[in-house]
Amino acid sequence: MPMDAREIERLIKASFPDADVSIRDLAGDGDHFAAHVVSSAFAGKSRVQQHQMVYEALGGRMGGVLHALALTTSAPKD
């Protein structure tokens, strides 16, 4: 069963309430998404650490219910 873009956003915002999240379904199949996440929680973290934080927020769904996620993350610009 594919994952809904709203559910991805909900999970991310549950972990990062201040996040600005945009989700795109890349293939229209509910399996391949792109997400852009901006959160102050990412300040001072490497890109790898930021991505790990988002994967953790998704609660193990990557590679299962959520097949593919092209992820870009950043801290807000001052």
TORKOL-4160 file (C-alpha; in steps of 0.2 Angstrom, whole numbers, padded with zeros to 4 digits, m for minus):
78
<pt num="1" X="0000" Y="0000" Z="0000"/>
<pt num="2" X="0008" Y="0017" Z="m0005"/>
<pt num="3" X="0010" Y="0031" Z="0007"/>
<pt num="4" X="0001" Y="0047" Z="0006"/>
<pt num="5" X="0011" Y="0063" Z="0005"/>
<pt num="6" X="0000" Y="0071" Z="0019"/>
<pt num="7" X="0006" Y="0057" Z="0030"/>
<pt num="8" X="0024" Y="0060" Z="0026"/>
<pt num="9" X="0022" Y="0078" Z="0030"/>
<pt num="10" X="0012" Y="0074" Z="0046"/>
<pt num="11" X="0026" Y="0062" Z="0052"/>
<pt num="12" X="0039" Y="0075" Z="0049"/>
<pt num="13" X="0030" Y="0089" Z="0057"/>
<pt num="14" X="0027" Y="0078" Z="0072"/>
<pt num="15" X="0046" Y="0078" Z="0075"/>
<pt num="16" X="0049" Y="0095" Z="0069"/>
<pt num="17" X="0034" Y="0107" Z="0073"/>
<pt num="18" X="0043" Y="0122" Z="0066"/>
<pt num="19" X="0047" Y="0114" Z="0050"/>
<pt num="20" X="0042" Y="0120" Z="0033"/>
<pt num="21" X="0039" Y="0105" Z="0023"/>
<pt num="22" X="0035" Y="0102" Z="0004"/>
<pt num="23" X="0031" Y="0085" Z="m0003"/>
<pt num="24" X="0030" Y="0081" Z="m0021"/>
<pt num="25" X="0024" Y="0064" Z="m0029"/>
<pt num="26" X="0038" Y="0062" Z="m0042"/>
<pt num="27" X="0030" Y="0047" Z="m0052"/>
<pt num="28" X="0011" Y="0049" Z="m0047"/>
<pt num="29" X="0012" Y="0032" Z="m0040"/>
<pt num="30" X="0013" Y="0036" Z="m0021"/>
<pt num="31" X="0029" Y="0027" Z="m0020"/>
<pt num="32" X="0042" Y="0040" Z="m0026"/>
<pt num="33" X="0042" Y="0057" Z="m0017"/>
<pt num="34" X="0053" Y="0072" Z="m0015"/>
<pt num="35" X="0053" Y="0081" Z="0001"/>
<pt num="36" X="0061" Y="0098" Z="0005"/>
<pt num="37" X="0062" Y="0101" Z="0024"/>
<pt num="38" X="0068" Y="0117" Z="0033"/>
<pt num="39" X="0069" Y="0117" Z="0052"/>
<pt num="40" X="0079" Y="0125" Z="0065"/>
<pt num="41" X="0082" Y="0108" Z="0072"/>
<pt num="42" X="0095" Y="0106" Z="0058"/>
<pt num="43" X="0106" Y="0121" Z="0063"/>
<pt num="44" X="0124" Y="0115" Z="0066"/>
<pt num="45" X="0120" Y="0098" Z="0059"/>
<pt num="46" X="0129" Y="0090" Z="0044"/>
<pt num="47" X="0118" Y="0086" Z="0029"/>
<pt num="48" X="0119" Y="0067" Z="0033"/>
<pt num="49" X="0114" Y="0070" Z="0051"/>
<pt num="50" X="0099" Y="0081" Z="0045"/>
<pt num="51" X="0093" Y="0067" Z="0033"/>
<pt num="52" X="0095" Y="0054" Z="0047"/>
<pt num="53" X="0084" Y="0065" Z="0058"/>
<pt num="54" X="0071" Y="0065" Z="0045"/>
<pt num="55" X="0072" Y="0046" Z="0042"/>
<pt num="56" X="0070" Y="0044" Z="0061"/>
<pt num="57" X="0055" Y="0054" Z="0060"/>
<pt num="58" X="0047" Y="0043" Z="0047"/>
<pt num="59" X="0048" Y="0029" Z="0060"/>
<pt num="60" X="0056" Y="0015" Z="0049"/>
<pt num="61" X="0044" Y="0017" Z="0034"/>
<pt num="62" X="0059" Y="0020" Z="0022"/>
<pt num="63" X="0062" Y="0005" Z="0011"/>
<pt num="64" X="0045" Y="m0002" Z="0016"/>
<pt num="65" X="0029" Y="0008" Z="0014"/>
<pt num="66" X="0039" Y="0022" Z="0008"/>
<pt num="67" X="0049" Y="0016" Z="m0007"/>
<pt num="68" X="0059" Y="0031" Z="m0012"/>
<pt num="69" X="0062" Y="0049" Z="m0005"/>
<pt num="70" X="0073" Y="0062" Z="m0013"/>
<pt num="71" X="0077" Y="0073" Z="0002"/>
<pt num="72" X="0083" Y="0090" Z="0004"/>
<pt num="73" X="0085" Y="0098" Z="0021"/>
<pt num="74" X="0092" Y="0114" Z="0028"/>
<pt num="75" X="0091" Y="0126" Z="0043"/>
<pt num="76" X="0081" Y="0142" Z="0041"/>
<pt num="77" X="0092" Y="0157" Z="0034"/>
<pt num="78" X="0093" Y="0171" Z="0047"/>
